[in-house]
Amino acid sequence: MASQLVLITGASSGIGEAAAKRYGASGAHVLLLARNAGKLAAVAHSIRKAGGAATPYPVDLSDRSATEETSARITRDLGTPDILINNAGAGRWLPMVETTAEDALRMIEVPYLAAFNLTRAFLPAMLARGSGGITFVSSPASYLAWPRAAAYIAARRAVAGLAETLQSELRGTGLFVTLVVLGTVETPYWEHNPGSRENMPKTNKRLVPILTPDEAASAIFDGVAARRAFVVRPGIFRALFVLNALFPRLVARQLRRATGKPFSPSS
Ligand SMILES: NC(=O)c1ccc[n+]([C@@H]2O[C@H](COP(=O)([O-])OP(=O)(O)OC[C@H]3O[C@@H](n4cnc5c(N)ncnc54)[C@H](OP(=O)(O)O)[C@@H]3O)[C@@H](O)[C@H]2O)c1
């Protein structure tokens, strides 16, 4: 990774922070994007303290012009990223009637439109160079559906659709696209998005282990290094996706049961 320019969105917390540190330790120059300037500075400081290189670029990725300005500034300052990791995201898992139109719009703005706009901003230069990797971090919601997460699930399907289409469209250009699907990762996500943990399908932790942020970061790092198209952790989700494609009603029934009684953060 030495001398590679790696851009990571959502680098102020959780999976993005762990991935930034992993890339920093590997010798990459890491570009850290998120809104919270103080947290980004702290992540950059810790990467530099460990001997790595990192530059924070605070930006609200739901703001299209701010995203374009930031990508232009990055290009002027340091050049075109070699690896672009679209990880920033949020989203509350709530019943449809408790999800406002504004909530639904926010969940489409980040992660989906943020990933589209940032990738769109760097793609012409990456294509001209004829090399580089584009990564999207998503969740099993890209392929499964359970009750009380409609807006979240719709947004994750958009991310998977973008990734899969680019995989096809960019074939033969020298660029590669990696879609990383992660099960539950123990990060501040669950505090940042109230109600989500309670509306999560209950699973057997031995069959479907919870990941640490470092395990999630390794899945991203190793998958990108191997230029994989599709990374799934824990691997059991691959079997579930196949089962869902073959027997959708059976899987839907199991997921309904596993989600249990309705939970509302206001109740
Ligand atoms: N945790 C899980 O179980 C899990 C599982 C599968 C997939 N994922 C996905 O992985 C990604 C990272 O999740 P996480 O668990 O690390 O959650 P997290 O700790 O809440 O981190 C989310 C990151 O996204 C950034 N972000 C949110 N809105 C933004 C905006 N408008 N502009 C710029 N940055 C923004 C946040 O930074 P600021 O607040 O500083 O802007 C933060 O750095 C998300 O897309 C999440 O959906 C998570």
The ligand as an SDF file (V2000), in Angstrom:
LIG
                    3D

 48 52  0  0  0  0  0  0  0  0999 V2000
  -22.3630   -1.2550   12.3180 N   0  0  0  0  0  0  0  0  0  0  0  0
  -22.9010   -2.2120   11.5910 C   0  0  0  0  0  0  0  0  0  0  0  0
  -23.4100   -3.2160   12.1270 O   0  0  0  0  0  0  0  0  0  0  0  0
  -22.8730   -2.1380   10.0970 C   0  0  0  0  0  0  0  0  0  0  0  0
  -23.0900   -3.3190    9.3620 C   0  0  0  0  0  0  0  0  0  0  0  0
  -23.0600   -3.2690    7.9600 C   0  0  0  0  0  0  0  0  0  0  0  0
  -22.8380   -2.0740    7.3120 C   0  0  0  0  0  0  0  0  0  0  0  0
  -22.6570   -0.9360    8.0610 N   0  0  0  0  0  0  0  0  0  0  0  0
  -22.4380    0.3040    7.3170 C   0  0  0  0  0  0  0  0  0  0  0  0
  -21.0720    0.6690    7.4510 O   0  0  0  0  0  0  0  0  0  0  0  0
  -20.9440    2.0900    7.3950 C   0  0  0  0  0  0  0  0  0  0  0  0
  -20.1980    2.5930    8.6150 C   0  0  0  0  0  0  0  0  0  0  0  0
  -20.9860    2.2780    9.7470 O   0  0  0  0  0  0  0  0  0  0  0  0
  -20.4530    2.3060   11.2430 P   0  0  0  0  0  0  0  0  0  0  0  0
  -20.9830    1.0960   11.8980 O   0  0  0  0  0  0  0  0  0  0  0  0
  -19.0130    2.5870   11.2850 O   0  0  0  0  0  0  0  0  0  0  0  0
  -21.3170    3.5460   11.7910 O   0  0  0  0  0  0  0  0  0  0  0  0
  -20.8980    4.8810   12.5770 P   0  0  0  0  0  0  0  0  0  0  0  0
  -19.9420    4.5390   13.6810 O   0  0  0  0  0  0  0  0  0  0  0  0
  -22.1740    5.5500   12.9270 O   0  0  0  0  0  0  0  0  0  0  0  0
  -20.1220    5.7060   11.4620 O   0  0  0  0  0  0  0  0  0  0  0  0
  -20.7890    6.3250   10.4000 C   0  0  0  0  0  0  0  0  0  0  0  0
  -19.8180    7.2510    9.6970 C   0  0  0  0  0  0  0  0  0  0  0  0
  -20.4960    7.8850    8.5920 O   0  0  0  0  0  0  0  0  0  0  0  0
  -20.2550    9.2950    8.6680 C   0  0  0  0  0  0  0  0  0  0  0  0
  -21.3550   10.0690    8.1150 N   0  0  0  0  0  0  0  0  0  0  0  0
  -22.6780    9.9450    8.3760 C   0  0  0  0  0  0  0  0  0  0  0  0
  -23.3780   10.8890    7.7250 N   0  0  0  0  0  0  0  0  0  0  0  0
  -22.4700   11.6200    7.0240 C   0  0  0  0  0  0  0  0  0  0  0  0
  -22.5680   12.7530    6.1690 C   0  0  0  0  0  0  0  0  0  0  0  0
  -23.7540   13.3370    5.9140 N   0  0  0  0  0  0  0  0  0  0  0  0
  -21.4470   13.2520    5.6270 N   0  0  0  0  0  0  0  0  0  0  0  0
  -20.2350   12.6870    5.9020 C   0  0  0  0  0  0  0  0  0  0  0  0
  -20.0780   11.6220    6.6980 N   0  0  0  0  0  0  0  0  0  0  0  0
  -21.1720   11.0910    7.2600 C   0  0  0  0  0  0  0  0  0  0  0  0
  -20.1020    9.5600   10.1690 C   0  0  0  0  0  0  0  0  0  0  0  0
  -19.3200   10.7190   10.4130 O   0  0  0  0  0  0  0  0  0  0  0  0
  -19.8360   12.1540   10.9190 P   0  0  0  0  0  0  0  0  0  0  0  0
  -20.9680   11.9260   11.8710 O   0  0  0  0  0  0  0  0  0  0  0  0
  -18.6060   12.7430   11.5350 O   0  0  0  0  0  0  0  0  0  0  0  0
  -20.2470   12.8570    9.6700 O   0  0  0  0  0  0  0  0  0  0  0  0
  -19.3080    8.3350   10.6170 C   0  0  0  0  0  0  0  0  0  0  0  0
  -17.9300    8.5270   10.3830 O   0  0  0  0  0  0  0  0  0  0  0  0
  -22.3740    2.6420    7.2940 C   0  0  0  0  0  0  0  0  0  0  0  0
  -22.6860    2.8620    5.9400 O   0  0  0  0  0  0  0  0  0  0  0  0
  -23.2030    1.4980    7.8780 C   0  0  0  0  0  0  0  0  0  0  0  0
  -24.5320    1.5210    7.4310 O   0  0  0  0  0  0  0  0  0  0  0  0
  -22.6530   -0.9540    9.4160 C   0  0  0  0  0  0  0  0  0  0  0  0
  1  2  1  0
  2  3  2  0
  2  4  1  0
  4  5  1  0
  4 48  2  0
  5  6  2  0
  6  7  1  0
  7  8  2  0
  8  9  1  0
  8 48  1  0
  9 10  1  0
  9 46  1  0
 10 11  1  0
 11 12  1  0
 11 44  1  0
 12 13  1  0
 13 14  1  0
 14 15  2  0
 14 16  1  0
 14 17  1  0
 17 18  1  0
 18 19  2  0
 18 20  1  0
 18 21  1  0
 21 22  1  0
 22 23  1  0
 23 24  1  0
 23 42  1  0
 24 25  1  0
 25 26  1  0
 25 36  1  0
 26 27  1  0
 26 35  1  0
 27 28  2  0
 28 29  1  0
 29 30  1  0
 29 35  2  0
 30 31  1  0
 30 32  2  0
 32 33  1  0
 33 34  2  0
 34 35  1  0
 36 37  1  0
 36 42  1  0
 37 38  1  0
 38 39  2  0
 38 40  1  0
 38 41  1  0
 42 43  1  0
 44 45  1  0
 44 46  1  0
 46 47  1  0
M  CHG  2   8   1  16  -1
M  END
$$$$
